[in-house]
Amino acid sequence: MREEKFRLLDEFQRDFPLCPRPYAEIGERLGLPEAEVIVTLRQCQARGTVSRVGATIVPGRVGAATLATMAVPDERLEAVAELVNGYSEVNHNYEREHELNLWFVVTASREARVQAVVREVERRARCGRVLALPMVEAYYVDLGFSLNAGDAVGRRAAGSALSPISPARYPLAAPERALLSAVQGGVPLAARPYAEIGLRSGMSEDEVIAGLGCLLRERVIGRLGVIVRHRGLGYNANAMVVWDVPNVDVRAVGSSVARADFVTLCYRRLRDLPHWPYNLYCMIHGTSRDAVEARIGELTERCGLEPYPRAVLFSRRCFRQRGARYVEEASDGRYRPEHRESVAGRVSHF
């Protein structure tokens, strides 16, 4: 990978320029023409190294979500995964090595819809109970990943993500809902992407830029930038590692796990007893299974995790991976609140 392309994927996973021509700004920093930046990102999308340019939403700030899992007979796994993918609310869907072998994430604007999807999948799949495992607290959230980390994905930055996060709900106003609806599928790969987002959301280009800046400052959007696909970049192994930690200790243990720079996500989730006793989760990505297992061993020793019951669930197949949809869209992809605020009202809000 030539240096400019590497820097494009490595340095612009966050702090994406908020200006009318962001790809021109990136090109100026990299010594590339604007058109080449856009073409390179399109090629990376086509090859599977980039999912999108877009926003990640801080868990718990808006909408509702849960991790869900069920045990599916091997001969029915692909059919059931296809059934699960039939729901637009599902943004991640993976086969993992465990008796509970299908794991998916459901997101929606309302908790009632999340629960309805879980129960519908349970009824239609006919594989027994679907466990819903919502997040309680985050110890490390997605800030992007360094591509200079060798055999395991490393983190871009630390900071506030190392403090336990039980975020308060953010009351989205109508213009903010419209903006999130327009951006949740990705930032267009076009010369003036924020103007295109404005056409989707009924805003001016300046309003879109100001609104995204506000949502970043309010920690509704965790990061805005290039969303890479680890497998496409050679990180072909990943494991979800889970522990059963006493509730009184889980925050301290989770915060310790989160400090390891090769841990890419770290959360506390609800147990579902007696079916699922684990409450602390982390993700580790690497170039090989051996590399990931070595990191798990290092983490276990460093954080004193030996006393806690554990399971390691390596990913086998990815059936879906895309950005979460926390805001409802109309059939044409646009958000339509019942009562639109005036442009002046939106400007003053942002």
C-alpha positions as CSV (number, residue, x, y, z in Angstrom):
1,M,0.0,0.0,0.0
2,R,1.6,3.3,-1.0
3,E,2.2,5.9,1.6
4,E,-0.6,8.3,0.7
5,K,-3.3,5.6,0.6
6,F,-2.0,4.2,4.0
7,R,-2.1,7.7,5.5
8,L,-5.6,8.3,4.1
9,L,-6.9,5.1,5.8
10,D,-4.9,5.5,9.0
11,E,-5.1,9.3,9.8
12,F,-8.6,10.2,8.8
13,Q,-10.6,7.7,10.8
14,R,-11.6,10.5,13.1
15,D,-11.5,14.3,13.0
16,F,-12.8,14.3,9.5
17,P,-12.7,17.9,8.1
18,L,-15.9,19.9,8.7
19,C,-15.6,22.3,5.7
20,P,-17.4,22.5,2.4
21,R,-14.8,20.5,0.5
22,P,-13.4,17.9,3.0
23,Y,-11.8,15.7,0.4
24,A,-9.9,18.7,-1.0
25,E,-8.7,19.5,2.6
26,I,-7.5,15.9,3.0
27,G,-5.8,16.0,-0.4
28,E,-3.9,19.1,0.6
29,R,-2.6,17.4,3.7
30,L,-1.6,14.3,1.8
31,G,-0.3,16.0,-1.3
32,L,-3.0,14.5,-3.5
33,P,-5.7,16.0,-5.8
34,E,-9.2,16.1,-4.4
35,A,-10.4,13.7,-7.2
36,E,-7.8,11.2,-6.3
37,V,-8.8,11.1,-2.7
38,I,-12.4,10.4,-3.7
39,V,-11.5,7.8,-6.3
40,T,-9.2,6.0,-3.8
41,L,-11.9,5.8,-1.2
42,R,-14.3,4.5,-3.8
43,Q,-11.8,1.8,-4.8
44,C,-11.2,0.9,-1.1
45,Q,-15.0,0.5,-0.7
46,A,-15.2,-1.7,-3.8
47,R,-12.3,-3.9,-2.5
48,G,-13.7,-4.2,1.0
49,T,-11.0,-2.3,2.9
50,V,-13.4,0.6,3.7
51,S,-16.9,0.2,4.9
52,R,-17.8,3.9,4.4
53,V,-16.9,7.4,5.4
54,G,-19.3,8.2,8.2
55,A,-20.3,8.6,11.8
56,T,-20.3,6.2,14.7
57,I,-22.9,6.9,17.4
58,V,-21.9,6.8,21.1
59,P,-23.9,3.8,22.6
60,G,-26.8,4.9,24.7
61,R,-26.9,8.6,23.6
62,V,-29.8,8.2,21.1
63,G,-32.1,5.4,20.0
64,A,-31.9,1.9,21.4
65,A,-29.8,-1.2,20.8
66,T,-29.0,-4.7,22.0
67,L,-26.7,-7.5,21.2
68,A,-28.6,-10.7,20.6
69,T,-27.7,-14.3,20.1
70,M,-29.2,-17.8,19.5
71,A,-28.1,-21.4,18.9
72,V,-28.8,-22.3,15.3
73,P,-28.2,-25.8,13.8
74,D,-25.3,-25.8,11.4
75,E,-27.5,-26.9,8.5
76,R,-29.8,-24.0,9.0
77,L,-27.3,-21.3,9.8
78,E,-27.2,-19.5,6.4
79,A,-31.0,-19.5,6.1
80,V,-31.5,-18.1,9.6
81,A,-28.7,-15.5,9.0
82,E,-30.5,-14.4,5.9
83,L,-33.8,-14.2,7.8
84,V,-32.0,-11.9,10.4
85,N,-30.5,-9.8,7.7
86,G,-34.0,-9.2,6.4
87,Y,-34.5,-6.7,9.2
88,S,-33.1,-3.2,8.4
89,E,-32.6,-2.7,12.2
90,V,-29.8,-5.4,12.1
91,N,-26.4,-3.8,11.5
92,H,-24.0,-6.5,12.5
93,N,-24.5,-10.3,12.1
94,Y,-21.8,-12.8,12.7
95,E,-21.2,-16.5,13.2
96,R,-19.1,-17.2,16.2
97,E,-17.5,-20.3,17.7
98,H,-19.9,-21.3,20.5
99,E,-23.1,-23.2,21.0
100,L,-24.7,-19.8,20.7
101,N,-23.3,-19.4,17.3
102,L,-25.3,-16.5,15.6
103,W,-24.7,-13.0,17.1
104,F,-26.3,-9.9,15.8
105,V,-26.9,-6.3,16.9
106,V,-30.4,-4.7,16.6
107,T,-30.7,-0.9,16.6
108,A,-33.8,1.3,16.3
109,S,-35.1,4.7,17.4
110,R,-37.2,3.1,20.2
111,E,-36.6,0.3,22.6
112,A,-40.1,-1.2,21.8
113,R,-39.0,-1.8,18.2
114,V,-35.7,-3.4,19.3
115,Q,-37.6,-5.9,21.4
116,A,-40.2,-6.5,18.7
117,V,-37.4,-7.4,16.2
118,V,-35.8,-9.8,18.8
119,R,-39.1,-11.5,19.4
120,E,-40.0,-11.7,15.7
121,V,-36.7,-13.3,14.9
122,E,-37.2,-15.8,17.8
123,R,-40.7,-16.7,16.5
124,R,-39.7,-17.0,12.8
125,A,-36.3,-18.7,13.2
126,R,-37.7,-21.5,15.4
127,C,-34.3,-22.1,17.1
128,G,-35.4,-21.6,20.6
129,R,-34.9,-18.5,22.7
130,V,-33.1,-15.5,21.4
131,L,-31.0,-13.9,24.2
132,A,-31.0,-10.1,24.4
133,L,-27.9,-8.6,26.0
134,P,-28.1,-4.8,26.2
135,M,-25.1,-2.7,27.1
136,V,-25.0,-1.3,30.7
137,E,-21.7,0.6,30.6
138,A,-18.9,1.2,28.1
139,Y,-15.2,1.2,29.2
140,Y,-13.8,1.7,25.7
141,V,-15.7,2.9,22.7
142,D,-14.7,3.0,19.0
143,L,-12.2,5.8,18.4
144,G,-10.7,4.2,15.3
145,F,-7.7,2.0,14.9
146,S,-4.0,2.4,14.2
147,L,-2.8,0.4,11.2
148,N,0.8,0.6,12.5
149,A,0.2,-1.9,15.3
150,G,1.8,-5.1,13.8
151,D,-0.1,-8.3,14.2
152,A,-2.9,-6.8,16.3
153,V,-5.1,-3.8,15.6
154,G,-4.1,-0.9,17.8
155,R,-6.0,2.1,18.9
156,R,-5.9,5.6,17.5
157,A,-6.4,7.5,20.8
158,A,-7.3,7.2,24.4
159,G,-8.7,10.1,26.5
160,S,-12.2,10.1,27.8
161,A,-12.9,6.6,26.4
162,L,-10.9,5.2,29.3
163,S,-13.5,6.5,31.8
164,P,-16.6,4.3,32.3
165,I,-19.4,5.7,30.2
166,S,-23.1,5.3,31.2
167,P,-24.3,8.1,28.9
168,A,-27.4,10.1,29.5
169,R,-30.0,10.1,26.8
170,Y,-29.6,13.1,24.4
171,P,-32.9,14.7,23.5
172,L,-32.7,15.0,19.7
173,A,-34.5,18.0,18.2
174,A,-36.1,17.6,14.8
175,P,-33.2,19.0,12.8
176,E,-30.8,16.8,14.6
177,R,-32.9,13.7,13.8
178,A,-33.1,14.8,10.2
179,L,-29.3,15.2,10.1
180,L,-28.6,11.8,11.7
181,S,-31.0,10.1,9.4
182,A,-29.2,11.6,6.4
183,V,-25.7,10.8,7.6
184,Q,-26.2,7.4,9.3
185,G,-25.7,5.5,6.0
186,G,-22.5,7.4,5.2
187,V,-21.0,10.6,4.0
188,P,-21.2,10.8,0.2
189,L,-17.9,10.4,-1.8
190,A,-18.5,13.7,-3.7
191,A,-16.7,17.0,-3.9
192,R,-19.3,18.7,-1.6
193,P,-20.7,15.9,0.5
194,Y,-22.3,18.1,3.2
195,A,-24.3,19.9,0.5
196,E,-25.6,16.5,-0.6
197,I,-26.5,15.6,3.0
198,G,-28.3,19.0,3.1
199,L,-30.5,18.0,0.2
200,R,-31.5,14.8,2.0
201,S,-32.3,16.6,5.3
202,G,-33.7,19.9,4.1
203,M,-30.7,21.9,5.4
204,S,-28.1,24.2,3.9
205,E,-24.5,23.1,3.6
206,D,-23.5,25.4,6.5
207,E,-26.3,24.0,8.7
208,V,-25.1,20.5,8.1
209,I,-21.5,21.4,9.0
210,A,-22.6,23.2,12.1
211,G,-25.0,20.4,13.1
212,L,-22.3,17.7,12.8
213,G,-20.0,19.8,14.8
214,C,-22.6,20.1,17.5
215,L,-23.3,16.4,17.6
216,L,-19.6,15.7,17.9
217,R,-19.2,18.1,20.8
218,E,-22.2,16.7,22.5
219,R,-20.7,13.1,22.1
220,V,-23.7,11.9,20.2
221,I,-21.4,11.2,17.3
222,G,-18.3,9.4,18.7
223,R,-16.2,9.9,15.6
224,L,-16.6,11.1,12.0
225,G,-14.2,9.7,9.4
226,V,-13.1,6.6,7.4
227,I,-14.6,3.4,8.8
228,V,-12.2,0.6,7.8
229,R,-12.9,-3.1,7.5
230,H,-10.3,-5.1,9.4
231,R,-10.5,-8.2,7.3
232,G,-9.9,-6.2,4.1
233,L,-6.7,-4.9,5.7
234,G,-5.3,-8.3,6.6
235,Y,-6.6,-8.5,10.2
236,N,-8.4,-11.8,9.5
237,A,-9.0,-13.0,13.1
238,N,-11.1,-11.5,15.8
239,A,-12.4,-12.7,19.1
240,M,-15.1,-11.6,21.4
241,V,-13.8,-12.4,24.9
242,V,-16.3,-12.5,27.8
243,W,-16.0,-12.9,31.5
244,D,-18.3,-13.5,34.5
245,V,-17.1,-10.8,36.9
246,P,-19.0,-10.0,40.2
247,N,-21.0,-6.9,39.7
248,V,-19.2,-5.1,42.5
249,D,-15.9,-5.6,40.7
250,V,-16.9,-5.3,37.0
251,R,-16.2,-1.5,36.6
252,A,-12.7,-1.8,38.0
253,V,-11.9,-4.9,36.0
254,G,-13.5,-3.5,32.8
255,S,-11.5,-0.2,33.2
256,S,-8.3,-2.3,33.5
257,V,-9.1,-4.4,30.4
258,A,-9.8,-1.2,28.5
259,R,-6.3,0.2,29.1
260,A,-4.7,-2.5,26.9
261,D,-4.0,-0.7,23.6
262,F,-4.9,-3.8,21.6
263,V,-8.5,-4.0,23.0
264,T,-10.7,-2.4,20.4
265,L,-14.0,-2.4,22.3
266,C,-14.8,-3.0,26.0
267,Y,-18.4,-3.1,27.5
268,R,-20.4,-4.4,30.3
269,R,-23.7,-6.0,29.3
270,L,-26.6,-7.6,31.1
271,R,-26.4,-11.3,31.9
272,D,-29.2,-13.7,30.9
273,L,-29.1,-16.3,33.6
274,P,-28.9,-19.3,33.5
275,H,-28.3,-19.3,29.8
276,W,-25.5,-16.7,29.7
277,P,-23.5,-15.8,32.8
278,Y,-21.0,-13.4,31.3
279,N,-21.2,-9.6,31.8
280,L,-17.8,-8.2,30.7
281,Y,-16.9,-8.1,26.9
282,C,-14.0,-7.1,24.9
283,M,-13.0,-7.4,21.2
284,I,-9.5,-8.2,20.0
285,H,-8.5,-8.2,16.3
286,G,-5.3,-9.6,14.8
287,T,-3.7,-10.9,11.6
288,S,-4.1,-14.6,12.8
289,R,-5.7,-16.7,15.4
290,D,-2.4,-17.2,17.1
291,A,-1.8,-13.5,17.4
292,V,-5.2,-12.9,19.0
293,E,-4.7,-15.8,21.4
294,A,-1.4,-14.4,22.4
295,R,-3.0,-11.0,23.2
296,I,-5.7,-12.8,25.2
297,G,-3.0,-14.5,27.3
298,E,-1.2,-11.2,27.8
299,L,-4.4,-9.5,28.8
300,T,-5.3,-12.3,31.3
301,E,-1.9,-12.0,33.0
302,R,-1.8,-8.2,32.9
303,C,-5.3,-7.7,34.4
304,G,-5.4,-10.7,36.8
305,L,-8.3,-12.3,35.0
306,E,-7.6,-15.9,35.8
307,P,-10.2,-16.1,38.6
308,Y,-13.1,-15.2,36.4
309,P,-14.9,-17.7,34.2
310,R,-14.3,-16.9,30.6
311,A,-15.4,-17.8,27.0
312,V,-13.6,-16.9,23.8
313,L,-15.8,-16.6,20.7
314,F,-13.8,-16.3,17.5
315,S,-15.6,-15.0,14.5
316,R,-16.2,-17.5,11.6
317,R,-18.3,-15.6,9.1
318,C,-19.6,-12.1,8.8
319,F,-23.1,-12.0,7.4
320,R,-23.6,-8.3,7.8
321,Q,-21.5,-5.3,8.9
322,R,-22.7,-1.8,8.3
323,G,-23.5,1.4,10.2
324,A,-26.3,1.4,12.8
325,R,-29.6,3.0,11.9
326,Y,-30.8,4.8,15.0
327,V,-33.2,7.2,13.3
328,E,-36.2,6.1,11.2
329,E,-36.2,6.8,7.5
330,A,-39.0,7.2,5.0
331,S,-39.1,4.9,2.0
332,D,-37.0,7.3,0.0
333,G,-34.3,7.4,2.7
334,R,-35.3,10.8,4.1
335,Y,-36.3,11.6,7.6
336,R,-39.7,13.3,7.8
337,P,-40.7,14.7,11.2
338,E,-44.4,15.5,11.6
339,H,-43.6,19.1,12.3
340,R,-40.6,20.5,10.5
341,E,-38.8,23.4,12.2
342,S,-37.9,26.4,10.2
343,V,-34.4,26.8,8.8
344,A,-33.9,29.7,11.2
345,G,-34.9,27.5,14.1
346,R,-32.4,24.8,13.0
347,V,-29.6,27.3,12.8
348,S,-30.3,28.7,16.3
349,H,-30.5,25.2,17.7
350,F,-27.1,24.2,16.3
